[in-house]
Amino acid sequence: MKIGIITQPLQNNYGGLLQNYALQRVLEKMGHEVVTIDQEYSRIPLWRILASTIKTLLLRVVGKNREFFFLPKDRELKYINQNTLYFLDNYINHTEKISNEKQIRRIVKSLFLEAYIVGSDQVWRPCYNNNIYISFLKFADSYQVKRIAYAASFGVDNWEFSKMETKKCKKLIKSFDAVSVRESSGIELCRRYLDVDACQVLDPTMLLDKCDYIDLVEKENEGKSIGSLLSYILDPERSKIDLIENVAERLNLIPFSVMPELQLNSKTIVDIDKCVFPSVTKWLRGFMDAEFVVCDSFHGAVFSIIFNKEFVILGNEERGMARFHSLLKMYGLEERLITDLNDFSVVMKSIDWSRVNRIRKERNCFSLEFLSRSLDN
């Protein structure tokens, strides 16, 4: 069967790239032909840039220091994303970049797809989508195809759709053949606001085994990591850095990160080499080599579980806490979520990996069965 995957735009998000890769690999192992509809990141509207510039000028008039809005050029983005784009082009079968519904209709018309799978990484969160209706397959409304949501994620446990979006998506989802979500809270959101039943399945990355990821690392001849305590922090703050240093000291480990040394902005652009994202396999190698992981990322926690590494999660409200709560509750690891950055008690506790792996195996079987049954029916 020829299957199209609809997911978030792919650029430098390690978890987003790997969940896409994992779903593709699983479907290929089932004997299907797979292509990902490659969506562009949303362009920042000109009015927002102008508004930010005016605000900065006004603040500077009254003596407050504020940086002007920085909009990197396409070539600069391509440069800092060179390693993650390499993974996209070499390991994920994808279409040309599309930026609107008209383009996607043109592209998919020539692909003769027999099914679409929507999922997974916050694909149903309106603020993370150029066009939320693409994630509900509006562009395919005239096609006789299977429509499946696999581990679709809202990211949060509250409803963020407008009234119009709710009305349209509620109608679109009625044509889906099967609906599954990644977070347990998504089941209730589907029932209450979309009037559809859903079940909970694993994030696609957890459908593969750690040996599948080790094979990737070895294929790219990725060198050994430079430390033993992996920190994967998306939103760096002084308090998080202090915690990492304290954990490293308590456990006698050497901290290291697999992220750009600097974040690209108007000041760091002169040192752009330090803003380049490391390769996906270097990121994976970090989990292979780590003895302990500190992260504020959903997929940081996921790959800690896949590789059976002791870990803690630093809560990240803006990026959606429902994802963390659902993942940790599934495995009975709720205490690994740290809200008090001065409490190190959980760091000294060991995880019962035999219990965690048993649960994961059970959920893996259920998830694969859902996927197979949805495509076969």
Secondary structure, 3 states (H helix, E strand, C coil): CEEEEECCCCCCCHHHHHHHHHHHHHHHHCCCEEEEECECCCCCCHHHHHHHHHHHHHHHHCCCCCCCCCCCCHHHHHHHCHHHHHHHHHHCCECCCECCHHHHHHHHHCCCCCEEEECCCCCCCHHHCCCCCHHHCHHHCCCCCEEEEEEECCCCCCCCCCHHHHHHHHHHHHHCCEEEECCHHHHHHHHHHCCCCCEECCCHHHHCCHHHHHHHHHHCCCCCCCCCEEEECCCCCHHHHHHHHHHHHHHCCCEEECCCCCCCCCCHHHHHHHHCCCCHHHHHHHHHHCCEEEECCHHHHHHHHHCCCEEEEECCCCCCCHHHHHHHHHCCCHHHEECCCCCCHHHHCCCCHHHHHHHHHHHHHHHHHHHHHHHHC
